Amino acid sequence: MSTSKFLVFIIPMFVIMAWPSRPWALDSQMSMAVAVESTGPDVVPFLQKPGAGYVQAYVRFGSDMPDDVVMTLDQEFLDGVNNPLYVSGGDWMALVGVQRSGLLWVAAGTAATMQGTPSTARNWQITSLGTQLQPNVWYLLRTQADFGSRYFKSFTISGPGINATVDLSSFPLDYPNYMPFDTRLMTYYVGAMRSADMATQTGTPVAYFDGVSGGTFWPNGSDHQMFANGFETQSAVTAQPINSVPIKVSGYVQGQWYLERAGSLFTIQHVPFARSGSAVGVANASLN
């Protein structure tokens, strides 16, 4: 999670290179929404002793979505500054993304991040899913990670033309930035990102999301949901309520969507193709 006040240094998610006469006004765009969970009978025990967790969401895009846009899904365990488990202010991120071209992006950590040094650039691990994704249909994206070991577990995608699970267990979670929240919390994200360095196509760089949920697992391995939001209970996604350091988790509405950063182009819209209800989250990765 980043904010314009504290964490603007992580906004560039790609290594930006000079590109003379390019048509884009921005070097990069990352438009994400974030929700916070820190209370409740299921969440509190997990934060005291974190283990395996999951996040999943349905994603969709239009026919003219540029191939280079990365549609993202993320879950993060934040250590807080009071009684941290690993590192004071640590942010343990399990971010993945997919392109319509069928490439999977994994933001892996390093030996340095595992020792508590925040990364200064993403260590992207990129692999092919073996097929292109189709427009105007819903795909289910799901990531599992172990916040006890601080390693990814797997990524799964299912939908028209694909039903695949990728083993990610060799990749440590990233520690992308110091996050001075007062207590531990879980955060869940969806969004889209784009880099001018990769952009070669015009089109509509917009991704739609629905049915976002996350949680841990029952002893038998079945899902134990701790968070769910399908964009039906809000009309807008607003800025995070940050007005102090340490940042007070109590200032957030549990489970509500906030803008991940000040520049995020993320809205809620009512559309006829919503997967459930009538509302969807809309992430715009426009570079103009």
N, C-alpha and C positions, 0 to 999 in steps of 0.2 A: 504494500500500500504506500502511496506517495502523496505528498501534499505540496502545494506551491510554497508554503512557508518553510518547511523543514527538509524536503527531500527532492528538490528540483534537480539535484545532481544526477539522479538516475533516469531522467526523462529520455535521453537517447538510449534506446534499446538495441540499436544496431551501431556498428562502426560506420560512421559517415565519411564518405570519401568525396573529393571534389568532382563535380560533374558539370563542365562548362555548358552554358546555354540550356540547362534543363528547364522544363516548363513548370516546376513545382515551387510554390512559395515557401514550403516548410521542408526541413531536412528529414523529419520523421513525425509520425503521429501515432499516439497510443491512446485509444479511447476505451476506458474500462469502467465498470461499475463494481463497487465493493459492498459487502454486507458483513456485519460484525456479530459474533456470538461469544458471550462470556459468562452467561448466567444460566440457571436452569438445572434440574436434577440430572440431566444427561451430560451437559456440557462441562460442569464444574469438575466431576471426577476425571473426565478426559484431560482437562487442562492440568490437573494435578499429576497425572501419570499418562502422558500422551502415548498413543500407539498408532495402529494402522487407521487411516482415514480415507474417505473418498469424496470426490465432488463430481457431479455430472450435470449436463445440460443438453438441451436440444438446440441445434443451430441450423440456420438456413440462409441462403444467399440468392440473389437474382441472377439472371442470365448474363448480365454485363459486368459482373464482379471481376475485377482484374485478378489475374493468377497470383500476383505477388502479395496480396493481402493475407495476413496471418490471423486466423480466428482463434482466440485464446480462451483457456480455461485454467483456473488456478485455485489452490487452497494453501493457506499459510498458517503456521503456528507462530505466534508472537510471544516472546519470553517475558515482556514487560521489564520494568526496572526494580520492582519490589519482589524479592525472592525469585529471581530467574532460575530456570532449570539448567540452561546451557551457558548463555551469555547475556549480560544485562542489555536490554533493548534488542536482543537478537530477533531476526525475522527469517523464518525458515520456509522457503518458497518452493512450491511444487507446480511451477508454471509449464504448460505445454501449449502448443498451437498447431493448427493445420491450415494448409493452403488448398484451394480447390484443385490444384494440380496434383494433389496427393502426397505432398511432403509433410512430414511430422517434425516439429521443432520441440526440443526439450531443453529447458534452461538448467543445465547441470551445474552443480557446485564443484569445488576443487579442494585439494588438501588444505589450502590456506583458509577457505571459507569454513571448513569443518573445524578449524582451530580458532574460529571467531574473528577472522579478518573479513570485513565486507568486501564483496567483489566490486570492481570499478567498471567492468564490462561483462556482458552475458557470455557465458561459455556454451554457446549453442551446439547441441548435438542434433544433426539433421539426418533423417532417413526417409526412405520412400515407403508409402503404404501399398504401392503396387497398382493403384488405380486412381483415375481422376474422379472427383466428386461431381455430382449432378446438381444443377441449379433448381430452385423452386420446389425442393423437397426437404424434409427434416431428417437430420442425422443426430444420433445420440452419441455424445462424447463423454467419456468417463476416465478419470485418473485416480489411481490408488497410490498412496504414499505412506511411509512409516515414519511418524514423527518421533518415535522412540529411538530408532537407529539413525534417523535423518537421511533416509534414502528413498528414492522412488520405488514403486513396485511395478506398476503396469499402466498402459494406456489402451483403452478399447474404443472402437468406433463401429457403429452399426447403422445401416440404412440401405437404400437402394444400391445394389451392386457391391456392397462390402459388409463384411462382418469379421473384424480382425482384432486381435489382442497382441500388443507389442510388449515384450519383457523389458522393463526399464530398471531392473533391480541393481544394475552395476553403476547407476548414476546417483551421486549424493545430491541432496537438496542444496539449492543455492542460498546464500546469505547476502541478499542484494543491498541492504541498507540498515542502518541503526534506526530503530523505531521506539522512541521513548514513551510508550504507553505505561500507565502506572501499574497495571496488572496484566496477567496472561490473557490471551484471547485467541480465537480462531477467526480467520477471515476467508471469505469466498468471493470469487471474481469471475466475470465474463467480459469479453471485449474483442477488439480488433486492433491490429497495428500494421503500420506500413512504413517503409523507408524509401526516401527519394533515390537512394543508391541502387535499389532494386526495381523501382517502378519504371516500366517501359510501356504500359498500356493505359489508355483512358478507360472510363467506365464509371460504375457506381460502387465505390469501396465500402459497402454497407453490409453488415452481418446482423441477422435477427436471432434472438435467443428466447427460449421459453422453458418452463419446467425445470428451473435450476434447483438442485438439492445437494446436500452433503451430510457427512456424518462419520460414524465408525461402524463397528460390526458386533453382532451378538456372538456368544461363544460358538454357536454352530456355523458361523461364517456369513449369516444373512445380514443385510443392511440394517443398521441402527441409526435412523435419521436424526440429525441434530439441527438441520437448517433446511428450509424450503421456501422459495419465493418465485412465483410465476408472473410477477409484474402486474398482478390484478389489484393490489391494495394501495398503490401509489399512482399519482398522476404525473409526477415529475421526479427526476433524480437530482438531488441538491448537493451542495458542497458539504464536506465533512465539518463537524462542529469542533474545530480545533481552536482553543483559546488559552492554552496553558501548557507549560512543560513541568513535569511529565504530562502527557496528554491523558485526560480523564476518560476512561472507557464508559463511565456512567453518563457521560454527555451524549452518547450514541443511543439511538433507538435500536434495540436488538432486532436483527433480521431485516432491517430496512436497507434499501439500496442508496448508496452515496456515490458521488463522482470520485473516482480513484485519484484524480489530480485535477487541478484547476482547468487545464486545457482539454479535458476529456469531452468528446462529442458523443454523449450517450443520453438517449431519451427513451421515453415510454410511449408507444403508439398503439392505437386500436386498429387492427387489420383483419380482413376476412379469412386469412390463412393461419391465424394463431392456432397452435397445436391444442391448447386448452384455454377455455375462457375466450376473451377477445383481445387481450393485451400481450404485447411482446416487448422485450428490451431491444433497442436499436443502437448498435455501435457503428459510428461513422469514422473511417480511417482516412478522411480526405486530407490531402497535402496542400490544398488551396484555401 
